[in-house]
């Protein structure tokens, strides 16, 4: 079998068009920069009879050319993917077409998501308004691409991401396998690493690793930060002083060094991660109990039901996640809630490092909002302080907190990649992006594909989260 080309049969017709479009885009962009610097961007205005007519300047034409050619390049990229999907045979598809075919469940889910969100955007609140922002739509699309990739990873991968295939080290993208088994995928779409593990499958499965940890750990950090930040900002005094001092101590420590210390085997053997988990994982239970108590204290049956369900489910999950002691293990032979020691170390480290920052953000917002009229009205009605904090102040702080949540997932993704790069990830053979980059960088001067591919995946997810946060910020400011 021959090595796959990048574009397959579609490249015969589309590659010259794409090359011409890229060259034209470069010329138009350079013209826009030069005209913007030397001739200005203002359009000329002339009088025709009793009316004023604005004439486009050369700069305006350059901007129009950049936008038009950019849309053409985007249309060509979509065309490569579509032609790759409909073309029969992997050699005819090429690397891009074959990879696009593997991602078919993701494309279908993305199209369905966008169609439904656009049709019902006026009923979806802030998420629906996000589709009025081009930046927000692009960010949402990038994030959902990796979310669906993580969901459908088992159907997308072409090989086992931790198994070795073949005897050739670092085969380039498109290399065929030597004597593949019956039913086995016959090509390394994005090459393989020095252990002959498929890079494409490792990158796809790495998305699941990242998206299993980053959003959940960020949500736990927000539970801790909100639970402590609300009373610190609302009551002030000694409580605020003590909590602020503790948060400043954590924030003053170098983040990477703190992560390194928390996830090393020596620290794990001391039991410190388990002690931290016992404290940090208890905050979600406290948060929801206080939330339901403050809201439904005048309706005891409903309050008792909600708090009882919170305690049962929360303590069940708490015993399994923090101490690996899920009682269901003794009934069905395996736990429902559990974390292996490496994952627990990483998870607790992320929550511990992010919680002080969330605490300071929430505290600052509460100190600003507690002087508003609706807070005074709640006091006049005789509402409890926790009701005012959770049901009056917190909903009005949702805009900045949602934006920070998206940004913080991106920061957490980078931190997880950094830990994996240092060999401190979930497990040594894990296909997480940081570990894959570390495996590939050792031979970076000879082979680019093992390190560059997961690095681009990491960059695209963080870029999508940042763009999504920008879109949410833009739309929340309009409320």
C-alpha positions as CSV (number, residue, x, y, z in Angstrom):
1,X,0.0,0.0,0.0
2,X,1.1,3.5,-0.8
3,X,1.4,6.3,1.7
4,X,-1.8,8.5,1.8
5,X,-1.6,12.0,0.5
6,X,-3.1,14.8,2.5
7,X,-6.0,15.7,0.2
8,X,-6.5,12.6,-1.9
9,X,-8.4,12.9,-5.2
10,X,-9.9,16.2,-4.2
11,X,-6.5,17.8,-4.1
12,X,-6.2,17.5,-7.9
13,X,-8.9,20.2,-8.4
14,X,-9.0,22.1,-5.1
15,X,-5.3,22.4,-4.3
16,X,-4.5,25.0,-7.1
17,X,-7.6,27.0,-6.1
18,X,-6.6,26.9,-2.4
19,X,-3.1,28.0,-3.3
20,X,-4.3,30.9,-5.4
21,X,-6.8,31.9,-2.7
22,X,-4.1,31.9,0.0
23,X,-1.8,34.0,-2.2
24,X,-4.6,36.4,-2.9
25,X,-5.5,36.6,0.8
26,X,-1.9,37.4,1.7
27,X,-1.8,40.2,-0.9
28,X,-5.2,41.6,0.2
29,X,-4.1,41.5,3.9
30,X,-0.9,43.3,3.1
31,X,-2.7,45.9,1.1
32,X,-5.2,46.4,4.0
33,X,-2.3,47.0,6.4
34,X,-0.4,49.4,4.1
35,X,-3.5,51.4,3.1
36,X,-4.6,51.5,6.8
37,X,-1.3,53.0,7.8
38,X,-0.6,55.4,5.0
39,X,-3.9,56.4,3.5
40,X,-6.3,56.1,6.5
41,X,-9.6,54.2,6.7
42,X,-12.0,57.1,6.2
43,X,-14.3,56.9,3.2
44,X,-14.5,60.0,1.0
45,X,-17.8,62.0,0.9
46,X,-18.9,63.9,-2.2
47,X,-22.0,66.0,-2.9
48,X,-24.4,65.1,-5.7
49,X,-27.1,67.7,-6.0
50,X,-28.6,68.1,-2.5
51,X,-27.4,64.7,-1.2
52,X,-24.1,63.5,0.2
53,X,-22.7,60.3,-1.2
54,X,-20.0,58.3,0.6
55,X,-17.5,56.7,-1.8
56,X,-15.5,53.7,-0.7
57,X,-11.8,54.3,-0.1
58,X,-9.1,51.8,-1.3
59,X,-8.9,50.7,2.3
60,X,-12.5,49.7,2.2
61,X,-12.0,47.6,-0.9
62,X,-9.0,45.9,0.7
63,X,-11.1,45.0,3.8
64,X,-13.9,43.7,1.5
65,X,-11.3,41.6,-0.4
66,X,-9.9,40.1,2.8
67,X,-13.3,39.1,4.0
68,X,-14.4,37.7,0.7
69,X,-11.3,35.6,0.2
70,X,-11.4,34.5,3.8
71,X,-14.9,33.2,3.2
72,X,-13.7,31.4,0.0
73,X,-10.9,29.7,2.0
74,X,-13.4,28.6,4.6
75,X,-15.7,27.3,1.9
76,X,-12.8,25.3,0.4
77,X,-12.0,23.8,3.8
78,X,-15.6,22.6,4.2
79,X,-15.5,21.3,0.6
80,X,-12.3,19.2,1.4
81,X,-14.2,17.7,4.4
82,X,-17.4,17.0,2.4
83,X,-15.6,15.5,-0.6
84,X,-13.5,13.4,1.7
85,X,-16.6,11.9,3.3
86,X,-18.4,11.1,0.1
87,X,-15.4,9.7,-1.8
88,X,-15.1,5.9,-1.5
89,X,-11.9,4.2,-0.5
90,X,-9.3,5.5,2.0
91,X,-6.5,6.1,-0.6
92,X,-8.9,8.3,-2.6
93,X,-10.0,10.2,0.5
94,X,-6.5,11.2,1.6
95,X,-5.6,11.9,5.2
96,X,-8.0,14.9,5.5
97,X,-10.9,13.0,3.9
98,X,-10.3,9.8,6.0
99,X,-10.1,11.8,9.2
100,X,-13.2,13.7,8.3
101,X,-15.0,10.4,7.7
102,X,-14.0,9.2,11.2
103,X,-15.5,12.4,12.7
104,X,-18.8,11.9,10.9
105,X,-20.8,11.5,14.3
106,X,-19.2,14.8,15.5
107,X,-20.2,16.6,12.3
108,X,-23.8,15.3,12.6
109,X,-24.1,16.3,16.2
110,X,-22.6,19.7,15.5
111,X,-25.1,20.4,12.7
112,X,-28.0,19.2,14.8
113,X,-26.9,21.4,17.8
114,X,-26.5,24.5,15.7
115,X,-29.8,24.0,13.9
116,X,-31.7,23.5,17.1
117,X,-30.0,26.4,18.9
118,X,-30.6,28.8,16.0
119,X,-34.3,27.7,15.7
120,X,-35.0,28.1,19.5
121,X,-32.4,30.7,20.4
122,X,-35.0,33.1,21.8
123,X,-36.0,30.4,24.4
124,X,-32.4,29.5,25.4
125,X,-31.6,32.6,27.4
126,X,-27.9,33.5,27.4
127,X,-27.0,30.5,25.3
128,X,-29.5,31.6,22.6
129,X,-28.1,35.1,22.6
130,X,-24.7,33.7,22.1
131,X,-25.7,33.0,18.5
132,X,-26.0,36.7,17.9
133,X,-22.2,37.0,18.3
134,X,-20.0,35.6,15.5
135,X,-17.1,35.3,18.0
136,X,-19.3,33.4,20.4
137,X,-20.6,31.1,17.7
138,X,-17.0,30.2,16.6
139,X,-16.0,29.6,20.2
140,X,-19.1,27.5,20.9
141,X,-18.4,25.4,17.7
142,X,-14.8,24.7,18.7
143,X,-15.8,23.7,22.3
144,X,-18.7,21.5,21.2
145,X,-16.5,19.9,18.5
146,X,-14.2,18.6,21.3
147,X,-17.1,17.8,23.6
148,X,-18.7,15.6,20.9
149,X,-15.2,14.1,20.1
150,X,-14.9,13.1,23.7
151,X,-18.4,11.6,23.7
152,X,-18.0,9.6,20.4
153,X,-14.3,8.9,20.9
154,X,-14.9,5.1,20.9
155,X,-16.4,5.4,17.4
156,X,-13.8,7.8,16.0
157,X,-10.5,6.2,16.9
158,X,-8.9,3.9,14.4
159,X,-6.8,1.9,16.8
160,X,-6.2,1.3,20.5
161,X,-4.5,4.5,21.7
162,X,-2.2,2.8,24.1
163,X,-1.3,-0.3,22.0
164,X,1.8,-0.5,19.8
165,X,1.3,-1.3,16.1
166,X,4.1,-2.1,13.6
167,X,7.8,-2.2,14.0
168,X,8.6,1.3,12.5
169,X,9.2,4.1,15.0
170,X,7.7,7.6,14.2
171,X,6.1,6.7,10.9
172,X,4.8,10.0,9.2
173,X,1.1,10.8,8.6
174,X,-0.6,8.5,6.1
175,X,1.8,5.6,6.5
176,X,0.2,2.2,5.9
177,X,0.5,-0.6,8.5
178,X,2.7,-3.5,7.6
179,X,0.5,-6.6,7.2
180,X,-2.6,-5.3,9.1
181,X,-4.9,-7.8,10.7
182,X,-8.3,-8.5,9.2
183,X,-10.7,-5.7,10.1
184,X,-7.9,-3.4,11.4
185,X,-7.6,0.1,10.1
186,X,-4.8,0.1,7.6
187,X,-3.2,3.5,8.0
188,X,-1.7,5.8,10.6
189,X,-3.7,8.9,9.7
190,X,-1.6,11.3,11.7
191,X,1.5,9.1,12.0
192,X,2.6,7.3,15.2
193,X,5.0,8.0,18.0
194,X,8.3,6.4,19.0
195,X,6.5,3.4,20.4
196,X,4.4,3.0,17.3
197,X,1.2,4.2,19.0
198,X,-1.4,5.9,16.7
199,X,-1.3,9.7,17.2
200,X,-4.8,10.2,15.7
201,X,-6.4,7.8,18.2
202,X,-4.3,9.2,21.1
203,X,-5.4,12.8,20.3
204,X,-9.1,11.8,20.0
205,X,-9.1,9.8,23.3
206,X,-7.0,12.6,24.9
207,X,-10.0,14.9,24.5
208,X,-12.1,12.5,26.7
209,X,-9.4,12.6,29.4
210,X,-9.2,16.4,29.4
211,X,-13.0,17.0,29.3
212,X,-13.5,14.4,32.1
213,X,-11.3,16.4,34.5
214,X,-11.2,20.1,33.5
215,X,-15.0,21.0,33.7
216,X,-15.7,18.9,36.8
217,X,-12.7,20.2,38.7
218,X,-13.6,23.7,37.7
219,X,-17.2,23.2,38.9
220,X,-15.9,21.9,42.3
221,X,-13.6,24.9,42.6
222,X,-16.5,27.2,41.9
223,X,-18.5,25.4,44.6
224,X,-15.7,26.0,47.1
225,X,-15.1,29.6,46.0
226,X,-18.8,30.6,46.0
227,X,-19.6,28.9,49.4
228,X,-16.7,30.8,51.0
229,X,-16.8,34.0,48.9
230,X,-20.4,34.9,49.5
231,X,-20.3,35.2,53.3
232,X,-16.8,36.8,53.2
233,X,-18.0,39.6,51.0
234,X,-21.4,39.9,52.6
235,X,-20.5,39.9,56.3
236,X,-16.9,41.2,56.1
237,X,-15.1,41.5,59.4
238,X,-12.9,38.8,60.9
239,X,-14.4,36.1,58.7
240,X,-13.4,38.0,55.6
241,X,-10.0,38.7,57.0
242,X,-9.3,35.0,57.9
243,X,-10.6,33.6,54.6
244,X,-8.8,36.3,52.5
245,X,-5.5,35.6,54.3
246,X,-5.8,31.8,53.6
247,X,-6.6,32.5,49.9
248,X,-3.6,34.9,49.7
249,X,-1.3,32.2,51.1
250,X,-2.3,29.8,48.4
251,X,-2.2,32.4,45.6
252,X,1.3,33.5,46.7
253,X,2.7,30.1,46.0
254,X,4.0,29.4,42.5
255,X,1.2,27.5,40.7
256,X,3.4,25.0,38.8
257,X,5.5,24.3,41.8
258,X,2.4,23.8,43.9
259,X,1.0,21.4,41.3
260,X,4.3,19.5,41.2
261,X,4.3,19.1,45.0
262,X,0.7,18.0,45.2
263,X,0.9,15.2,42.6
264,X,4.3,13.7,43.4
265,X,4.3,10.1,44.8
266,X,6.0,11.2,48.0
267,X,3.2,13.7,48.8
268,X,0.6,11.1,47.9
269,X,2.2,8.6,50.3
270,X,1.7,11.1,53.1
271,X,-2.1,11.1,52.6
272,X,-2.3,14.9,52.0
273,X,-4.4,14.6,48.8
274,X,-6.9,12.4,50.6
275,X,-7.2,15.0,53.4
276,X,-7.7,17.8,50.9
277,X,-10.3,15.7,49.1
278,X,-12.1,15.1,52.3
279,X,-12.4,18.9,52.9
280,X,-12.9,20.2,49.3
281,X,-15.3,17.5,48.2
282,X,-17.6,18.3,51.1
283,X,-18.3,21.8,49.9
284,X,-20.8,20.8,47.1
285,X,-22.9,19.0,49.7
286,X,-22.8,22.1,52.0
287,X,-23.6,24.4,49.1
288,X,-26.7,22.6,48.0
289,X,-28.0,22.0,51.5
290,X,-27.8,25.8,52.3
291,X,-29.3,26.6,48.9
292,X,-32.4,24.5,49.5
293,X,-32.7,25.4,53.1
294,X,-32.6,29.2,52.4
295,X,-35.1,28.9,49.5
296,X,-37.7,26.4,50.9
297,X,-37.5,26.9,54.7
298,X,-41.2,28.0,54.6
299,X,-42.1,24.7,52.8
300,X,-40.7,22.0,55.2
301,X,-41.8,18.9,53.1
302,X,-40.2,20.1,49.9
303,X,-37.1,21.3,51.8
304,X,-36.7,18.0,53.6
305,X,-37.0,16.0,50.4
306,X,-34.4,18.1,48.6
307,X,-32.0,18.2,51.4
308,X,-32.4,14.5,52.1
309,X,-31.8,13.6,48.4
310,X,-28.7,15.9,48.5
311,X,-27.3,14.2,51.6
312,X,-28.0,10.7,50.3
313,X,-26.5,11.2,46.8
314,X,-23.8,13.6,48.0
315,X,-22.5,11.4,50.8
316,X,-22.6,8.4,48.5
317,X,-20.5,10.2,45.9
318,X,-18.3,11.7,48.6
319,X,-17.4,8.3,50.1
320,X,-16.5,7.0,46.7
321,X,-14.6,10.0,45.3
322,X,-12.7,11.1,48.4
323,X,-12.0,7.7,50.0
324,X,-12.7,5.1,47.3
325,X,-15.2,3.5,49.7
326,X,-18.4,3.4,47.6
327,X,-20.8,1.1,49.6
328,X,-22.3,-0.1,46.3
329,X,-19.1,-2.0,45.7
330,X,-20.2,-4.6,48.3
331,X,-23.5,-5.1,46.5
332,X,-22.7,-5.3,42.8
333,X,-18.9,-5.9,43.0
334,X,-17.8,-2.6,41.5
335,X,-18.1,1.0,42.6
336,X,-20.3,3.6,40.9
337,X,-18.2,6.5,42.3
338,X,-14.5,6.1,42.4
339,X,-11.2,7.8,41.5
340,X,-7.8,6.1,41.0
341,X,-5.0,7.7,43.1
342,X,-3.4,9.5,40.2
343,X,-6.7,11.0,39.0
344,X,-7.6,12.0,42.6
345,X,-4.2,13.8,43.0
346,X,-4.7,15.8,39.8
347,X,-8.3,16.6,40.5
348,X,-7.7,17.8,44.1
349,X,-4.7,19.8,42.9
350,X,-6.8,21.7,40.3
351,X,-9.6,22.3,42.8
352,X,-7.2,23.5,45.5
353,X,-5.3,25.9,43.2
354,X,-8.4,27.4,41.5
355,X,-10.6,27.8,44.6
356,X,-8.8,30.9,46.0
357,X,-9.1,32.8,42.7
358,X,-12.8,32.0,42.5
359,X,-13.2,33.1,46.1
360,X,-11.6,36.5,45.5
361,X,-13.8,37.1,42.4
362,X,-17.0,36.1,44.2
363,X,-16.0,38.2,47.3
364,X,-15.3,41.3,45.1
365,X,-18.6,40.9,43.3
366,X,-20.6,40.5,46.5
367,X,-19.0,43.5,48.1
368,X,-20.1,45.6,45.1
369,X,-23.6,44.1,44.8
370,X,-24.6,44.1,48.5
371,X,-25.2,47.9,48.4
372,X,-27.8,47.5,45.7
373,X,-31.5,48.4,46.2
374,X,-32.8,44.8,45.8
375,X,-30.5,43.7,48.7
376,X,-32.0,46.4,50.9
377,X,-35.5,45.3,49.8
378,X,-34.7,41.7,50.8
379,X,-33.5,42.8,54.2
380,X,-36.7,44.9,54.6
381,X,-38.8,41.8,53.8
382,X,-37.0,40.0,56.6
383,X,-35.1,37.5,54.3
384,X,-32.3,35.6,55.8
385,X,-28.7,36.5,54.9
386,X,-28.1,33.2,53.0
387,X,-31.3,33.7,51.0
388,X,-30.1,37.2,50.0
389,X,-26.7,35.9,49.1
390,X,-27.8,32.8,47.1
391,X,-31.1,34.0,45.6
392,X,-30.6,37.7,45.2
393,X,-26.9,38.5,44.8
394,X,-25.6,35.3,43.1
395,X,-28.1,35.3,40.2
396,X,-27.1,38.9,39.5
397,X,-23.4,37.9,39.4
398,X,-24.0,35.1,36.9
399,X,-22.6,37.0,33.9
400,X,-19.0,37.5,35.2
401,X,-19.0,34.0,36.9
402,X,-20.1,32.2,33.7
403,X,-17.4,34.0,31.7
404,X,-14.8,33.2,34.4
405,X,-15.9,29.6,34.4
406,X,-15.3,29.2,30.7
407,X,-11.9,30.9,31.0
408,X,-11.0,28.8,34.0
409,X,-11.7,25.6,32.1
410,X,-9.2,26.8,29.6
411,X,-6.6,27.5,32.2
412,X,-7.2,24.1,33.8
413,X,-6.8,22.4,30.4
414,X,-3.4,24.1,30.0
415,X,-2.4,23.1,33.6
416,X,-3.4,19.5,32.9
417,X,-1.3,19.5,29.7
418,X,1.6,21.0,31.7
419,X,1.3,18.2,34.3
420,X,1.2,15.5,31.6
421,X,4.2,17.1,29.9
422,X,6.2,16.9,33.1
423,X,5.1,13.2,33.4
424,X,2.8,14.0,36.3
425,X,-0.5,13.3,34.5
426,X,-3.2,10.7,35.2
427,X,-1.0,7.8,34.4
428,X,2.3,7.2,32.4
429,X,0.6,5.5,29.4
430,X,-2.4,7.9,29.4
431,X,-3.3,9.3,26.0
432,X,-3.8,12.8,27.5
433,X,-2.5,15.6,25.4
434,X,0.3,16.7,27.7
435,X,1.8,13.2,27.9
436,X,1.5,12.9,24.1
437,X,3.3,16.2,23.6
438,X,6.0,15.1,26.0
439,X,6.5,11.8,24.1
440,X,6.7,13.6,20.8
441,X,9.0,16.5,21.8
442,X,11.9,14.1,22.4
443,X,12.3,13.7,18.7
444,X,10.9,17.1,17.7
445,X,14.0,18.0,15.5
446,X,13.3,14.9,13.4
447,X,9.5,14.4,13.5
448,X,6.9,17.1,14.1
449,X,3.7,15.1,13.9
450,X,3.7,13.4,17.3
451,X,4.1,16.6,19.3
452,X,2.4,19.2,17.0
453,X,-0.9,17.4,16.6
454,X,-1.8,17.2,20.3
455,X,-0.5,20.7,20.8
456,X,-2.8,22.0,18.1
457,X,-5.7,20.1,19.7
458,X,-4.9,21.7,23.1
459,X,-4.6,25.1,21.5
460,X,-7.9,24.8,19.6
461,X,-9.9,23.8,22.7
462,X,-8.4,26.7,24.8
463,X,-9.0,29.1,21.9
464,X,-12.6,28.0,21.7
465,X,-13.1,28.4,25.4
466,X,-11.6,31.9,25.3
467,X,-13.8,32.9,22.3
468,X,-16.8,31.4,24.0
469,X,-16.1,33.5,27.1
470,X,-15.7,36.6,25.0
471,X,-19.1,36.0,23.3
472,X,-20.7,35.4,26.7
473,X,-19.2,38.5,28.1
474,X,-20.4,40.5,25.1
475,X,-23.9,39.2,25.4
476,X,-24.1,39.5,29.2
477,X,-23.2,43.2,29.0
478,X,-26.2,43.8,26.9
479,X,-28.6,42.4,29.5
